């Protein structure tokens, strides 16, 4: 199974967000168990780095965290056709539309996000981490 995880899932784990940590951690853990091939978008990496650096005020530590993250997930870059598809998407937020376009191109089965409502018109279905884990357990 291939999934693209939204930025919030990664940040839930890296910032240890209490209410969301367990489910998001277990989604990312599927990569180490070889139960899912997990991707994040390249622009998510820049956002994650920026937020980590602001949180821990340490550029080197933030870079090391990104290096460790990239041992678990692949990077799905944005290409020109993704941008054009996002611009014509029915998803109203451009960044979310771009995530949907990238997810479709990399043939992701799902976008795992806590903000499923933002992806209601996405070409790839969005699912929250808890429901995704329940579904993954049944496979």
MIVEXKOL-539935 format. One line per field, with one value per residue: x, y, z of N, C-alpha, C in turn; residue number from 0. Coordinates in nm, 2 decimals. Atoms other than C-alpha are relative to their C-alpha. Layout:
REM MIVEXKOL-539935
n.x <- c(X;...) $
n.y <- c(Y;...) $
n.z <- c(Z;...) $
ca.x <- c(X;...) $
ca.y <- c(Y;...) $
ca.z <- c(Z;...) $
c.x <- c(X;...) $
c.y <- c(Y;...) $
c.z <- c(Z;...) $
nr <- c(NUM;...) $
END
This chain:
REM MIVEXKOL-539935
n.x <- c(0.08;-0.07;0.07;-0.07;0.04;0.00;-0.10;0.05;-0.03;-0.14;-0.02;0.06;-0.10;-0.13;0.02;0.07;0.13;0.06;0.13;-0.01;-0.13;0.01;0.05;-0.09;-0.12;0.03;0.00;-0.14;-0.06;0.03;-0.12;-0.11;0.05;0.02;0.14;0.05;-0.10;0.05;-0.06;0.03;-0.03;-0.12;0.03;0.03;-0.13;-0.04;0.09;-0.03;-0.13;0.03;0.07;-0.09;-0.10;0.06;0.03;-0.11;-0.10;-0.13;0.00;-0.06;0.09;0.11;-0.05;-0.02;0.13;0.05;-0.08;0.06;0.13;-0.02;-0.03;0.13;0.09;-0.05;0.04;0.07;-0.03;0.10;-0.04;0.08;0.14;0.07;0.04;0.11;0.12;0.05;0.07;0.14;0.06;0.12;-0.05;-0.01;-0.13;-0.10;-0.10;0.07;0.02;-0.13;-0.02;0.08;-0.06;-0.12;0.05;0.05;-0.11;-0.08;0.09;0.04;0.13;0.07;-0.07;0.03;0.00;0.11;0.09;0.06;0.10;-0.07;-0.03;0.13;0.01;-0.13;0.00;-0.04;0.08;-0.07;0.05;-0.07;-0.09;0.07;0.08;-0.09;-0.06;0.10;0.01;-0.13;0.00;0.09;-0.06) $
n.y <- c(-0.12;-0.13;-0.11;-0.12;-0.06;-0.15;-0.06;0.00;0.14;0.00;-0.09;0.07;0.09;-0.07;-0.10;0.08;-0.06;0.10;0.06;0.06;0.07;0.15;0.04;-0.04;0.08;0.14;-0.01;0.00;0.13;0.10;0.00;0.08;0.14;0.03;0.01;-0.11;-0.09;-0.13;-0.12;-0.14;-0.08;-0.08;-0.13;0.04;0.01;-0.13;-0.05;0.08;-0.05;-0.13;0.00;0.06;-0.10;-0.10;0.06;0.04;-0.11;0.06;0.04;0.13;0.11;0.01;0.07;0.14;0.05;0.02;0.11;0.12;0.01;0.04;0.14;0.07;-0.05;-0.05;-0.14;-0.01;-0.13;-0.06;-0.03;-0.10;0.06;0.00;-0.14;-0.03;0.07;-0.06;-0.12;0.03;0.09;-0.04;-0.03;-0.14;-0.05;0.04;0.09;0.13;0.05;0.05;0.13;0.09;0.03;0.08;0.13;0.08;0.04;0.11;0.12;0.03;0.05;-0.10;-0.12;0.01;-0.13;-0.02;-0.10;0.06;-0.09;-0.08;0.08;0.07;0.01;0.05;0.11;0.11;-0.02;-0.03;0.08;-0.04;0.10;0.11;0.09;0.07;0.11;0.11;0.06;0.07;0.12;0.10;0.04) $
n.z <- c(0.00;0.00;-0.06;-0.01;-0.13;-0.01;-0.09;-0.14;-0.06;-0.04;-0.11;-0.12;-0.06;-0.03;-0.10;-0.11;-0.03;-0.09;0.04;0.14;0.01;0.01;0.13;0.11;-0.01;0.05;0.15;0.05;-0.04;0.11;0.09;-0.06;0.00;0.15;0.03;0.08;0.06;-0.04;0.06;-0.04;0.11;-0.02;-0.07;-0.14;-0.06;-0.03;-0.11;-0.12;-0.04;-0.05;-0.12;-0.10;-0.03;-0.09;-0.13;-0.08;0.02;0.02;0.14;0.02;-0.05;0.09;0.11;-0.04;-0.01;0.14;0.05;-0.06;0.06;0.13;0.00;-0.01;0.10;0.13;0.03;0.13;0.05;0.08;0.14;0.07;0.02;-0.13;-0.02;0.09;-0.05;-0.12;0.04;0.05;-0.09;-0.07;-0.14;0.00;-0.05;0.09;-0.06;-0.01;0.13;0.04;-0.07;0.07;0.13;-0.02;-0.04;0.12;0.09;-0.06;-0.02;-0.14;-0.03;-0.09;-0.07;-0.14;-0.05;-0.10;0.06;0.11;0.07;0.10;0.12;0.05;0.15;0.04;0.08;-0.08;-0.12;-0.12;-0.11;-0.12;-0.04;-0.07;0.10;0.09;-0.07;-0.01;0.13;0.03;-0.07;0.06;0.13) $
ca.x <- c(0.00;0.12;0.02;0.11;0.10;0.01;0.24;0.02;0.08;0.46;0.44;0.21;0.50;0.80;0.64;0.48;0.13;-0.04;-0.39;-0.26;0.08;-0.02;-0.22;0.02;0.32;0.15;0.09;0.46;0.56;0.40;0.70;0.94;0.71;0.71;0.33;0.31;0.53;0.50;0.56;0.57;0.57;0.89;0.73;0.61;0.97;1.05;0.75;0.84;1.20;1.08;0.84;1.10;1.36;1.13;1.03;1.37;1.58;1.85;1.92;2.15;1.91;1.63;1.83;1.92;1.55;1.47;1.75;1.60;1.25;1.38;1.49;1.12;0.95;1.01;0.99;0.73;0.85;0.62;0.65;0.50;0.20;0.12;0.10;-0.12;-0.35;-0.37;-0.46;-0.76;-0.85;-1.19;-0.99;-1.02;-0.69;-0.40;-0.15;-0.41;-0.48;-0.11;-0.09;-0.38;-0.22;0.11;-0.07;-0.24;0.08;0.27;-0.03;-0.10;-0.39;-0.47;-0.37;-0.35;-0.44;-0.63;-0.79;-0.99;-1.25;-0.99;-0.95;-1.32;-1.27;-0.92;-0.84;-0.70;-0.92;-0.82;-0.85;-0.77;-0.50;-0.73;-0.96;-0.66;-0.50;-0.83;-0.85;-0.48;-0.53;-0.80;-0.58) $
ca.y <- c(0.00;0.35;0.65;1.01;1.17;1.53;1.76;1.75;1.37;1.41;1.71;1.52;1.28;1.51;1.77;1.49;1.65;1.46;1.42;1.30;1.14;0.77;0.74;0.94;0.75;0.42;0.54;0.62;0.30;0.10;0.20;0.02;-0.29;-0.29;-0.26;0.07;0.28;0.63;0.96;1.32;1.60;1.80;2.12;1.94;1.88;2.25;2.33;2.06;2.19;2.55;2.46;2.23;2.50;2.75;2.50;2.38;2.69;2.46;2.43;2.13;1.93;2.01;1.89;1.57;1.51;1.55;1.31;1.05;1.11;1.05;0.70;0.62;0.81;0.89;1.24;1.30;1.60;1.85;1.87;2.11;1.88;1.86;2.24;2.26;1.99;2.16;2.49;2.32;2.11;2.13;2.14;2.50;2.54;2.54;2.36;2.08;2.06;2.02;1.74;1.57;1.60;1.46;1.18;1.08;1.09;0.87;0.63;0.67;0.48;0.74;1.08;1.04;1.36;1.49;1.75;1.52;1.79;1.99;1.71;1.63;1.69;1.53;1.28;1.05;0.98;1.13;0.94;1.03;0.83;0.63;0.51;0.44;0.22;0.03;-0.03;-0.12;-0.38;-0.55;-0.59) $
ca.z <- c(0.00;-0.08;0.12;0.12;0.47;0.52;0.71;1.02;1.07;1.07;1.30;1.54;1.59;1.58;1.81;2.03;2.01;2.29;2.14;1.80;1.87;1.90;1.58;1.37;1.51;1.43;1.07;1.02;1.20;0.91;0.70;0.94;0.94;0.55;0.56;0.37;0.14;0.28;0.11;0.21;-0.04;-0.09;0.02;0.34;0.42;0.40;0.62;0.87;0.89;0.94;1.22;1.40;1.38;1.54;1.81;1.91;1.80;1.67;1.29;1.32;1.54;1.30;1.01;1.19;1.26;0.89;0.80;1.04;0.90;0.55;0.65;0.70;0.42;0.05;-0.09;-0.36;-0.55;-0.72;-1.10;-1.35;-1.43;-1.06;-1.04;-1.34;-1.21;-0.87;-1.04;-1.21;-0.91;-0.73;-0.40;-0.30;-0.11;-0.35;-0.12;-0.05;-0.42;-0.49;-0.23;-0.41;-0.75;-0.62;-0.45;-0.77;-0.97;-0.72;-0.72;-0.35;-0.22;0.04;0.18;0.55;0.72;1.02;0.79;0.57;0.50;0.32;0.07;-0.01;-0.38;-0.40;-0.67;-0.40;-0.10;0.23;0.55;0.91;1.09;1.32;1.04;0.82;1.09;1.14;0.76;0.74;1.01;0.81;0.50) $
c.x <- c(0.09;-0.08;0.09;-0.06;0.01;0.09;-0.05;0.03;0.15;0.02;-0.06;0.11;0.12;-0.02;-0.07;-0.13;-0.08;-0.13;0.01;0.12;-0.02;-0.04;0.09;0.13;-0.02;-0.01;0.14;0.07;-0.03;0.11;0.10;-0.05;-0.02;-0.15;-0.05;0.13;-0.06;0.08;-0.04;0.03;0.13;-0.02;-0.04;0.13;0.05;-0.08;0.03;0.13;-0.02;-0.06;0.09;0.10;-0.05;-0.03;0.12;0.12;0.14;0.00;0.06;-0.09;-0.12;0.03;0.02;-0.14;-0.06;0.07;-0.06;-0.14;0.01;0.05;-0.13;-0.09;0.08;-0.05;-0.07;0.01;-0.12;0.06;-0.10;-0.15;-0.08;-0.06;-0.12;-0.13;-0.06;-0.07;-0.14;-0.08;-0.13;0.03;0.03;0.14;0.11;0.10;-0.06;-0.02;0.13;0.03;-0.08;0.05;0.13;-0.04;-0.05;0.12;0.09;-0.08;-0.02;-0.14;-0.08;0.09;-0.05;0.02;-0.10;-0.10;-0.07;-0.10;0.06;0.03;-0.13;-0.01;0.14;-0.01;0.04;-0.08;0.09;-0.07;0.08;0.08;-0.07;-0.08;0.10;0.06;-0.10;-0.01;0.13;0.01;-0.08;0.05;0.10) $
c.y <- c(0.12;0.11;0.12;0.06;0.15;0.05;-0.02;-0.14;0.00;0.09;-0.05;-0.08;0.08;0.10;-0.07;0.07;-0.11;-0.06;-0.08;-0.09;-0.15;-0.04;0.04;-0.08;-0.14;0.00;0.00;-0.13;-0.11;-0.01;-0.10;-0.15;-0.05;-0.03;0.11;0.07;0.14;0.11;0.12;0.09;0.08;0.13;-0.03;0.00;0.14;0.06;-0.06;0.06;0.14;0.00;-0.07;0.10;0.11;-0.06;-0.03;0.10;-0.06;-0.06;-0.14;-0.11;-0.02;-0.07;-0.15;-0.07;-0.03;-0.12;-0.14;-0.03;-0.06;-0.15;-0.08;0.03;0.04;0.14;-0.01;0.15;0.06;0.03;0.09;-0.05;0.00;0.14;0.03;-0.07;0.06;0.13;-0.02;-0.09;0.06;0.02;0.15;0.06;-0.05;-0.11;-0.14;-0.06;-0.06;-0.14;-0.11;-0.04;-0.08;-0.14;-0.09;-0.04;-0.11;-0.12;-0.04;-0.05;0.09;0.11;-0.02;0.13;0.01;0.10;-0.06;0.09;0.09;-0.07;-0.07;-0.01;-0.05;-0.12;-0.13;0.02;0.03;-0.07;0.04;-0.12;-0.12;-0.09;-0.07;-0.12;-0.11;-0.07;-0.08;-0.14;-0.11;-0.05;-0.12) $
c.z <- c(0.00;0.06;0.00;0.13;-0.01;0.11;0.15;0.07;0.04;0.12;0.13;0.07;0.05;0.11;0.12;0.04;0.06;-0.06;-0.13;-0.01;-0.04;-0.14;-0.11;0.01;-0.06;-0.16;-0.05;0.03;-0.11;-0.10;0.05;0.00;-0.14;-0.03;-0.09;-0.05;0.02;-0.06;0.07;-0.12;0.03;0.07;0.14;0.08;0.04;0.12;0.13;0.06;0.07;0.14;0.11;0.04;0.09;0.14;0.08;-0.01;-0.03;-0.15;-0.02;0.05;-0.09;-0.13;0.03;0.01;-0.14;-0.06;0.05;-0.06;-0.14;-0.01;0.00;-0.12;-0.13;-0.02;-0.14;-0.04;-0.08;-0.14;-0.07;-0.02;0.13;0.03;-0.09;0.04;0.13;-0.03;-0.06;0.09;0.06;0.15;0.01;0.05;-0.09;0.05;0.01;-0.14;-0.06;0.06;-0.07;-0.14;0.01;0.04;-0.11;-0.09;0.06;0.03;0.14;0.01;0.08;0.03;0.14;0.06;0.11;-0.06;-0.12;-0.08;-0.10;-0.13;-0.06;-0.15;-0.06;-0.09;0.07;0.13;0.12;0.12;0.13;0.05;0.07;-0.09;-0.10;0.07;0.01;-0.14;-0.03;0.08;-0.06;-0.13;0.03) $
nr <- c(0;1;2;3;4;5;6;7;8;9;10;11;12;13;14;15;16;17;18;19;20;21;22;23;24;25;26;27;28;29;30;31;32;33;34;35;36;37;38;39;40;41;42;43;44;45;46;47;48;49;50;51;52;53;54;55;56;57;58;59;60;61;62;63;64;65;66;67;68;69;70;71;72;73;74;75;76;77;78;79;80;81;82;83;84;85;86;87;88;89;90;91;92;93;94;95;96;97;98;99;100;101;102;103;104;105;106;107;108;109;110;111;112;113;114;115;116;117;118;119;120;121;122;123;124;125;126;127;128;129;130;131;132;133;134;135;136;137;138) $
END
